[in-house]
Amino acid sequence: MGRGRAKAKQQKVARKLKYSTGGTDLDRLRSELGVAEDEGSPSGSSGPDDLYADPHDELIDRYADLADKYSDSDK
């Protein structure tokens, strides 16, 4: 008989989570996760495209050029 009461409580909590407007303290969450502020980012990225940029792209390009240079002389 206790299952109905527990289920009703779970539904109440789920409904509250689904329809609540938030109230999340984003600054506190940021500090708990250890995420730096946008202003003090060490990479100096300014746009959303920079978030997905590979930090090793420059090295890949440099070594690709070297591979092309030395692969032609091996033939």
All heavy atoms as an XYZ file, in Angstrom:
573
protein
N       0.811     -1.211      0.000
C       0.000      0.000      0.000
C       0.852      1.272      0.000
O       0.389      2.313     -0.388
C      -0.912      0.029      1.226
C      -1.971     -1.063      1.261
S      -3.218     -0.910      0.008
C      -4.252      0.354      0.625
N       2.081      1.172      0.424
C       2.951      2.339      0.485
C       3.465      2.774     -0.871
O       3.978      3.872     -1.010
N       3.340      1.916     -1.865
C       3.857      2.234     -3.189
C       3.123      3.418     -3.824
O       3.737      4.250     -4.504
C       3.749      0.990     -4.088
C       4.132      1.201     -5.520
C       5.627      1.405     -5.676
N       5.952      1.606     -7.081
C       6.589      2.655     -7.549
N       7.007      3.584     -6.743
N       6.844      2.767     -8.837
N       1.856      3.525     -3.634
C       1.074      4.632     -4.206
C       1.507      5.976     -3.671
O       1.607      6.958     -4.411
N       1.807      6.021     -2.401
C       2.238      7.265     -1.777
C       3.622      7.670     -2.303
O       3.862      8.841     -2.609
C       2.256      7.089     -0.267
C       2.667      8.328      0.473
C       2.662      8.088      1.957
N       1.465      8.688      2.507
C       1.055      8.544      3.763
N       1.728      7.779      4.576
N      -0.023      9.150      4.182
N       4.531      6.699     -2.423
C       5.879      6.985     -2.927
C       5.827      7.416     -4.388
O       6.539      8.331     -4.806
C       6.775      5.762     -2.768
N       4.977      6.764     -5.169
C       4.849      7.110     -6.579
C       4.297      8.526     -6.742
O       4.756      9.295     -7.601
C       3.952      6.106     -7.290
C       3.844      6.339     -8.772
C       2.995      5.292     -9.447
C       2.861      5.576    -10.931
N       1.978      4.626    -11.577
N       3.315      8.871     -5.916
C       2.734     10.215     -5.982
C       3.779     11.270     -5.636
O       3.842     12.332     -6.255
C       1.547     10.314     -5.043
N       4.636     10.956     -4.651
C       5.679     11.898     -4.275
C       6.697     12.054     -5.402
O       7.139     13.166     -5.708
C       6.372     11.421     -3.009
C       7.351     12.417     -2.445
C       7.903     11.973     -1.111
C       8.849     13.022     -0.566
N       9.385     12.632      0.733
N       7.058     10.954     -6.055
C       7.993     11.016     -7.176
C       7.409     11.822     -8.329
O       8.110     12.607     -8.975
C       8.351      9.613     -7.653
C       9.239      8.863     -6.698
C       9.465      7.430     -7.131
O       8.836      6.943     -8.065
N      10.363      6.754     -6.445
N       6.124     11.643     -8.590
C       5.479     12.408     -9.669
C       5.442     13.888     -9.337
O       5.627     14.736    -10.216
C       4.065     11.887     -9.905
C       4.019     10.572    -10.625
C       2.603     10.076    -10.824
O       1.679     10.486    -10.127
N       2.434      9.173    -11.782
N       5.206     14.198     -8.066
C       5.174     15.591     -7.652
C       6.544     16.248     -7.854
O       6.643     17.361     -8.376
C       4.767     15.683     -6.185
C       4.696     17.089     -5.648
C       4.305     17.100     -4.189
C       4.319     18.510     -3.642
N       4.027     18.531     -2.194
N       7.615     15.544     -7.467
C       8.965     16.069     -7.633
C       9.297     16.216     -9.118
O       9.854     17.231     -9.542
C       9.988     15.163     -6.918
C      11.410     15.552     -7.285
C       9.800     15.230     -5.419
N       8.938     15.205     -9.924
C       9.218     15.257    -11.356
C       8.468     16.405    -12.014
O       9.023     17.116    -12.870
C       8.834     13.936    -12.010
N       7.237     16.615    -11.635
C       6.440     17.713    -12.193
C       7.044     19.059    -11.811
O       7.114     19.982    -12.620
C       5.007     17.599    -11.685
C       4.001     18.325    -12.520
C       2.568     18.069    -12.062
N       2.194     16.678    -12.211
C       1.862     15.854    -11.187
N       1.844     16.305     -9.957
N       1.539     14.599    -11.402
N       7.506     19.152    -10.554
C       8.111     20.399    -10.087
C       9.380     20.699    -10.885
O       9.619     21.837    -11.293
C       8.438     20.282     -8.602
C       8.995     21.535     -7.991
C       9.247     21.330     -6.505
C       9.871     22.575     -5.897
N      10.195     22.370     -4.485
N      10.196     19.674    -11.131
C      11.413     19.868    -11.912
C      11.105     20.228    -13.356
O      11.785     21.054    -13.964
C      12.280     18.605    -11.869
C      12.956     18.299    -10.541
C      13.605     16.928    -10.601
C      13.976     19.367    -10.199
N      10.090     19.602    -13.911
C       9.754     19.825    -15.317
C       9.221     21.220    -15.561
O       9.572     21.874    -16.551
C       8.732     18.791    -15.761
C       8.354     18.886    -17.221
C       7.394     17.792    -17.618
C       7.025     17.875    -19.085
N       6.086     16.828    -19.476
N       8.377     21.697    -14.673
C       7.700     22.970    -14.920
C       8.267     24.149    -14.130
O       7.740     25.241    -14.212
C       6.205     22.827    -14.615
C       5.524     21.867    -15.546
C       5.032     20.662    -15.084
C       5.399     22.148    -16.901
C       4.404     19.764    -15.937
C       4.783     21.263    -17.769
C       4.294     20.076    -17.273
O       3.686     19.188    -18.118
N       9.352     23.945    -13.397
C       9.896     25.068    -12.635
C      10.585     26.039    -13.594
O      11.058     25.667    -14.662
C      10.897     24.574    -11.588
O      12.047     24.061    -12.220
N      10.656     27.279    -13.194
C      11.237     28.311    -14.045
C      12.740     28.415    -13.872
O      13.372     29.225    -14.537
C      10.602     29.681    -13.734
O      10.832     29.977    -12.360
C       9.132     29.671    -14.030
N      13.295     27.665    -12.998
C      14.746     27.698    -12.849
C      15.145     28.049    -11.449
O      14.949     27.273    -10.523
N      15.699     29.214    -11.292
C      16.192     29.616     -9.993
C      17.594     29.073     -9.742
O      18.054     29.039     -8.607
N      18.267     28.653    -10.804
C      19.611     28.121    -10.667
C      20.596     29.268    -10.526
O      20.577     30.212    -11.312
C      19.980     27.285    -11.909
O      19.001     26.274    -12.089
C      21.342     26.654    -11.754
N      21.448     29.176     -9.547
C      22.482     30.180     -9.345
C      23.672     29.806    -10.213
O      24.503     28.965     -9.850
C      22.881     30.238     -7.873
C      23.826     31.380     -7.564
O      24.139     32.153     -8.493
O      24.240     31.492     -6.402
N      23.769     30.407    -11.383
C      24.795     30.053    -12.351
C      26.196     30.427    -11.885
O      27.169     29.733    -12.199
C      24.490     30.688    -13.705
C      23.178     30.220    -14.350
C      22.942     30.954    -15.657
C      23.184     28.730    -14.571
N      26.318     31.517    -11.135
C      27.631     31.907    -10.622
C      28.155     30.879     -9.621
O      29.334     30.528     -9.628
C      27.570     33.286     -9.969
C      27.319     34.385    -10.983
O      27.781     34.231    -12.139
O      26.673     35.382    -10.628
N      27.270     30.393     -8.772
C      27.669     29.374     -7.799
C      28.033     28.071     -8.507
O      29.023     27.419     -8.155
C      26.531     29.128     -6.805
C      26.886     28.128     -5.757
C      25.800     28.035     -4.702
N      26.101     26.933     -3.818
C      25.211     26.097     -3.351
N      23.943     26.257     -3.658
N      25.561     25.114     -2.566
N      27.271     27.698     -9.515
C      27.562     26.501    -10.281
C      28.909     26.622    -10.983
O      29.713     25.689    -10.983
C      26.457     26.252    -11.310
C      26.619     25.049    -12.213
C      26.618     23.760    -11.403
C      25.508     25.016    -13.244
N      29.185     27.788    -11.551
C      30.463     28.028    -12.224
C      31.621     27.882    -11.239
O      32.643     27.275    -11.552
C      30.478     29.417    -12.854
C      31.735     29.720    -13.626
C      31.744     31.112    -14.238
N      30.727     31.241    -15.259
C      29.746     32.146    -15.240
N      29.651     33.005    -14.253
N      28.872     32.202    -16.202
N      31.443     28.424    -10.036
C      32.529     28.330     -9.056
C      32.716     26.900     -8.569
O      33.841     26.463     -8.330
C      32.257     29.268     -7.877
O      31.121     28.830     -7.156
N      31.637     26.137     -8.439
C      31.745     24.749     -8.004
C      32.419     23.887     -9.064
O      33.172     22.973     -8.745
C      30.371     24.172     -7.681
C      29.794     24.681     -6.389
C      28.449     24.063     -6.076
O      28.077     23.078     -6.736
O      27.783     24.565     -5.164
N      32.160     24.184    -10.329
C      32.755     23.408    -11.401
C      34.172     23.857    -11.729
O      34.900     23.172    -12.444
C      31.887     23.493    -12.662
C      30.519     22.843    -12.550
C      29.712     23.089    -13.806
C      30.657     21.352    -12.290
N      34.554     25.021    -11.244
C      35.899     25.522    -11.490
C      36.073     26.096    -12.874
O      37.175     26.110    -13.408
N      35.013     26.602    -13.457
C      35.082     27.184    -14.793
C      35.466     28.647    -14.659
O      34.919     29.376    -13.848
C      33.715     27.062    -15.515
C      33.758     27.722    -16.864
C      33.322     25.615    -15.624
N      36.409     29.075    -15.483
C      36.870     30.459    -15.440
C      35.840     31.373    -16.079
O      35.041     30.957    -16.917
C      38.201     30.597    -16.167
N      35.905     32.620    -15.712
C      35.042     33.630    -16.314
C      35.407     33.815    -17.778
O      36.542     33.584    -18.180
C      35.203     34.969    -15.586
C      34.705     34.963    -14.167
C      33.194     35.019    -14.077
O      32.567     35.585    -14.984
O      32.655     34.497    -13.099
N      34.461     34.270    -18.583
C      34.711     34.496    -20.007
C      35.751     35.588    -20.231
O      36.523     35.535    -21.172
C      33.417     34.879    -20.729
C      32.454     33.705    -20.829
O      32.907     32.558    -20.677
O      31.263     33.951    -21.065
N      35.756     36.604    -19.376
C      36.658     37.735    -19.556
C      38.115     37.332    -19.344
O      38.998     37.834    -20.016
C      36.302     38.841    -18.573
C      34.910     39.387    -18.772
C      34.481     40.262    -17.614
O      35.167     40.310    -16.592
O      33.428     40.899    -17.742
N      38.366     36.420    -18.443
C      39.726     36.057    -18.113
C      40.190     34.784    -18.786
O      41.082     34.124    -18.291
N      39.622     34.433    -19.910
C      40.024     33.189    -20.563
C      41.431     33.339    -21.126
O      41.754     34.340    -21.758
C      39.036     32.817    -21.667
O      39.034     33.784    -22.670
N      42.288     32.358    -20.892
C      43.673     32.478    -21.323
C      43.861     32.449    -22.837
O      44.800     33.004    -23.358
C      44.353     31.256    -20.687
C      43.259     30.299    -20.395
C      42.021     31.130    -20.188
N      42.945     31.821    -23.561
C      43.117     31.744    -25.006
C      42.694     33.021    -25.716
O      43.027     33.221    -26.876
C      42.314     30.562    -25.566
O      40.933     30.767    -25.342
N      41.923     33.863    -25.049
C      41.494     35.109    -25.652
C      40.423     34.908    -26.702
O      40.242     35.732    -27.569
N      39.708     33.806    -26.640
C      38.670     33.536    -27.630
C      37.499     34.476    -27.418
O      37.154     34.802    -26.294
C      38.207     32.088    -27.546
O      37.639     31.838    -26.287
N      36.906     34.892    -28.515
C      35.817     35.850    -28.395
C      34.516     35.337    -28.979
O      33.469     35.870    -28.679
C      36.206     37.155    -29.090
O      36.459     36.900    -30.452
N      34.559     34.308    -29.799
C      33.346     33.851    -30.450
C      33.042     32.403    -30.128
O      33.876     31.671    -29.604
N      31.826     31.982    -30.446
C      31.447     30.597    -30.179
C      32.180     29.598    -31.065
O      32.332     28.447    -30.705
C      29.945     30.567    -30.450
C      29.674     31.744    -31.311
C      30.736     32.752    -30.990
N      32.685     30.041    -32.221
C      33.426     29.138    -33.094
C      34.746     28.719    -32.464
O      35.266     27.642    -32.747
C      33.688     29.794    -34.443
C      32.406     30.030    -35.221
O      31.419     29.327    -34.937
O      32.391     30.915    -36.083
N      35.315     29.581    -31.617
C      36.584     29.278    -30.979
C      36.455     28.143    -29.963
O      37.446     27.523    -29.625
C      37.149     30.515    -30.292
C      37.551     31.581    -31.298
O      37.767     31.222    -32.471
O      37.634     32.746    -30.912
N      35.257     27.894    -29.477
C      35.056     26.822    -28.514
C      35.327     25.461    -29.125
O      35.738     24.533    -28.439
C      33.618     26.855    -27.966
C      33.247     28.078    -27.146
C      31.771     28.040    -26.794
C      34.089     28.154    -25.898
N      35.085     25.333    -30.418
C      35.236     24.048    -31.084
C      36.526     23.948    -31.890
O      36.762     22.959    -32.547
C      34.036     23.782    -31.992
C      32.745     23.779    -31.224
C      31.839     24.825    -31.345
C      32.427     22.749    -30.351
C      30.668     24.833    -30.630
C      31.261     22.750    -29.639
C      30.376     23.789    -29.774
O      29.219     23.785    -29.064
N      37.349     24.957    -31.837
C      38.602     24.946    -32.587
C      39.590     24.010    -31.904
O      39.678     23.948    -30.692
C      39.181     26.350    -32.670
N      40.335     23.277    -32.708
C      41.342     22.373    -32.180
C      42.586     23.181    -31.843
O      43.115     23.894    -32.696
C      41.668     21.307    -33.227
C      42.546     20.202    -32.686
O      42.865     20.229    -31.479
O      42.910     19.307    -33.464
N      43.077     23.101    -30.626
C      44.251     23.904    -30.270
C      45.515     23.452    -30.981
O      46.505     24.155    -30.985
C      44.377     23.691    -28.755
C      43.660     22.424    -28.485
C      42.570     22.330    -29.506
N      45.483     22.288    -31.629
C      46.661     21.766    -32.296
C      46.617     21.960    -33.809
O      47.444     21.392    -34.525
C      46.835     20.285    -31.969
C      46.905     20.022    -30.502
N      47.964     20.413    -29.725
C      46.029     19.423    -29.660
C      47.761     20.055    -28.478
N      46.588     19.465    -28.400
N      45.672     22.740    -34.304
C      45.554     22.964    -35.748
C      46.833     23.553    -36.346
O      47.255     23.172    -37.432
C      44.379     23.886    -36.071
C      43.055     23.148    -36.059
O      43.072     21.904    -36.095
O      42.016     23.819    -36.016
N      47.439     24.484    -35.634
C      48.657     25.119    -36.142
C      49.780     24.085    -36.294
O      50.494     24.061    -37.292
C      49.103     26.233    -35.202
C      50.335     26.968    -35.667
C      50.733     28.059    -34.679
O      49.857     28.643    -34.029
O      51.944     28.289    -34.584
N      49.928     23.220    -35.304
C      50.963     22.186    -35.382
C      50.680     21.195    -36.498
O      51.604     20.753    -37.189
C      51.067     21.446    -34.047
C      51.644     22.240    -32.884
C      51.556     21.436    -31.604
C      53.077     22.631    -33.171
N      49.424     20.837    -36.668
C      49.047     19.896    -37.719
C      49.403     20.473    -39.087
O      49.973     19.785    -39.934
C      47.552     19.551    -37.631
C      47.281     18.734    -36.373
C      47.085     18.812    -38.866
C      45.815     18.551    -36.057
N      49.098     21.745    -39.285
C      49.428     22.387    -40.560
C      50.942     22.427    -40.786
O      51.430     22.163    -41.892
C      48.858     23.810    -40.609
C      47.348     23.824    -40.672
O      46.765     22.792    -41.055
O      46.753     24.864    -40.332
N      51.684     22.745    -39.741
C      53.134     22.847    -39.877
C      53.744     21.484    -40.240
O      54.580     21.384    -41.130
C      53.742     23.352    -38.572
C      55.212     23.671    -38.719
C      55.882     24.081    -37.430
N      55.158     25.080    -36.683
C      55.389     25.340    -35.391
N      56.295     24.664    -34.744
N      54.707     26.260    -34.768
N      53.302     20.433    -39.562
C      53.861     19.114    -39.833
C      53.354     18.528    -41.147
O      54.048     17.745    -41.781
C      53.616     18.169    -38.664
C      54.518     18.497    -37.496
C      54.001     19.045    -36.335
C      55.880     18.284    -37.588
C      54.831     19.359    -35.284
C      56.720     18.602    -36.542
C      56.194     19.132    -35.382
O      57.013     19.450    -34.350
N      52.175     18.917    -41.567
C      51.675     18.475    -42.871
C      52.536     19.063    -43.977
O      52.862     18.390    -44.964
C      50.219     18.879    -43.049
N      52.947     20.331    -43.827
C      53.832     20.957    -44.809
C      55.180     20.240    -44.854
O      55.740     19.995    -45.925
C      54.046     22.437    -44.482
C      52.786     23.259    -44.655
O      51.870     22.787    -45.357
O      52.716     24.371    -44.086
N      55.709     19.892    -43.682
C      56.983     19.172    -43.640
C      56.854     17.785    -44.262
O      57.755     17.324    -44.958
C      57.471     19.054    -42.200
C      58.009     20.331    -41.560
C      58.318     20.089    -40.096
C      59.237     20.824    -42.288
N      55.729     17.120    -44.022
C      55.525     15.792    -44.593
C      55.468     15.867    -46.109
O      56.032     15.019    -46.800
C      54.237     15.179    -44.039
N      54.804     16.888    -46.626
C      54.759     17.068    -48.085
C      56.151     17.348    -48.640
O      56.533     16.817    -49.684
C      53.815     18.221    -48.455
C      52.360     17.880    -48.195
O      52.035     16.685    -48.086
O      51.559     18.834    -48.083
N      56.906     18.157    -47.930
C      58.242     18.541    -48.399
C      59.163     17.325    -48.461
O      59.862     17.104    -49.450
C      58.823     19.586    -47.453
C      60.217     20.022    -47.792
C      60.704     21.038    -46.784
C      62.156     21.419    -47.022
N      62.630     22.356    -46.004
N      59.151     16.508    -47.429
C      60.078     15.367    -47.372
C      59.560     14.133    -48.099
O      60.344     13.269    -48.455
C      60.429     15.054    -45.933
C      61.311     16.112    -45.334
C      60.841     16.969    -44.355
C      62.614     16.276    -45.774
C      61.646     17.947    -43.820
C      63.433     17.267    -45.251
C      62.928     18.101    -44.264
O      63.734     19.065    -43.752
N      58.270     14.039    -48.319
C      57.772     12.875    -49.065
C      58.087     12.996    -50.553
O      58.263     11.991    -51.226
C      56.251     12.720    -48.862
O      55.573     13.802    -49.445
N      58.205     14.206    -51.086
C      58.551     14.396    -52.500
C      60.008     14.024    -52.772
O      60.348     13.511    -53.827
C      58.321     15.856    -52.916
C      56.843     16.199    -52.921
O      56.014     15.263    -52.985
O      56.525     17.396    -52.849
N      60.882     14.264    -51.796
C      62.311     13.998    -52.020
C      62.629     12.511    -51.868
O      63.671     12.061    -52.312
C      63.156     14.817    -51.049
O      62.870     14.423    -49.718
N      61.740     11.733    -51.240
C      61.988     10.301    -51.053
C      61.749      9.495    -52.315
O      62.225      8.388    -52.449
C      61.089      9.753    -49.932
C      61.497     10.296    -48.566
O      62.633     10.775    -48.441
O      60.667     10.245    -47.639
N      61.041     10.027    -53.275
C      60.673      9.266    -54.475
C      61.777      9.165    -55.460
O      62.627      9.849    -55.732
C      59.449      9.871    -55.137
C      58.233      9.674    -54.289
C      57.039     10.266    -54.986
C      55.819     10.140    -54.107
N      54.669     10.719    -54.666
